[in-house]
Amino acid sequence: MMGIFKEEKIKFIDCKGEEVILKIKIKDIKK
């Protein structure tokens, strides 16, 4: 089993109408 971290960019509009880009790291587990 290997765990691979990949960076995921999430773009959304917040309550003030501004564009927010969220960068999160997702652990991709290969079995």
C-alpha positions in Angstrom: 0.0 0.0 0.0 1.3 3.4 -1.0 0.0 6.8 0.1 0.4 9.5 -2.4 -0.3 13.1 -1.6 -1.8 15.2 -4.3 -2.7 18.9 -4.1 -6.3 19.7 -4.9 -7.4 23.2 -5.8 -11.0 24.1 -4.9 -12.4 27.3 -6.2 -15.6 28.8 -4.7 -17.3 32.1 -4.1 -17.6 33.2 -0.5 -20.5 35.2 1.1 -18.9 38.5 0.1 -18.9 37.5 -3.5 -15.1 37.1 -3.6 -13.4 34.2 -5.4 -11.5 31.9 -3.0 -9.1 29.3 -4.0 -8.6 26.6 -1.4 -5.6 24.4 -1.7 -5.9 21.1 0.2 -3.8 18.0 0.2 -5.6 14.8 -0.4 -4.1 11.5 0.4 -4.5 9.1 -2.4 -4.3 5.5 -1.2 -3.4 2.8 -3.7 -3.9 -0.7 -2.6 
